[in-house]
Amino acid sequence: MQPIITIRQLNKQYGEKIVLRDINLNIYPGQIIGYIGPNGAGKSTTVKILTGIIQDYSGEVMVFGKNLRDNVLEVKSKVGYIPEVAELYDLLTPREYLAFIGKLYHLPDDVIEDRSRKMLDSFSLLGNIDQRMDSFSKGMRQKVLITSGLLHKPSIVIMDEPLSGLDANAVILIKELLQALKQEGKTIFYCSHMMDVVEKVSDRIVLINNGSIMADGTIDELRQNSTDSLEQIFQRLTSGGNQVQKADDLAAAMNDRV
């Protein structure tokens, strides 16, 4: 099977600060990739490169067998991006916003309307389809954002903390959705700090720290015959010290005299 995404010797820096160092990855159709790392590890930069937002990098990124730099618009047309935070033009209603997004992907009006209604109904938001989004909670906005990222039936879905603000039922729904998308052959690139969710949904986990890949494999491969959870593996590879001691030190600092 040919990779749907190939990354070779990917490097990115801002001035003197190196953000990504020699990233090499092959990602295959139908895989759910859990892409994890501490704050500042390079996750968001990787995502912005894969979505064509950042184009000044060194190395090679191939998507659908084509060089991303030379085919940005074509690649974007087949990729769905669900960021943690995005501007939703909240003076619009979900119907208006999704119509706008659908038009960007050249979808017919009837397809936009049909998919919007069905997807919002799944999120229990159909009754709010004509309500201005400036009155929406964070979770409601996130549901509209997820809908907009999937509206054009992308082959690759890139999610950056997609569960932010969602209630427990919506989280369960997204987990089931990921499995359904996988069964359809979609490729999911999933970034999150929620280790328990990443551990459960991912076929393969890539852990990045200080711009470099520290681990890449299934959860069983990462455990290396231990019974550690992904959270424990993450802590061991990225924390640089005893977290219990750090917590004790933090609590003690709060009790110091002023």
Buried (B, 14 or more C-beta within 10 A) or exposed (E): EEBBBBBEEBBBBEEEEBBBBBBEBBBBBBBBBBBBBBEEBBBBBBBBBBBBBBEEBEBBBBBBEEEBBEBBEEBBBBBBBBBBEBEBEBEBBBBBBBBEBBEEBEBEEEBBBEBBBEBBEBBBBBEBBEBEBEEBEEBBBBBBBBBBBBBBBBBBBBBBBBBBBBBEEBBEBBBEBBEEBBEEEBBBBBBBBBBEBBBEBBBBBBBBBBBBBBBBEEBEEBBEEEEBBBEEBBBEBBEEEEEEEEEEEEEEEEEEEE
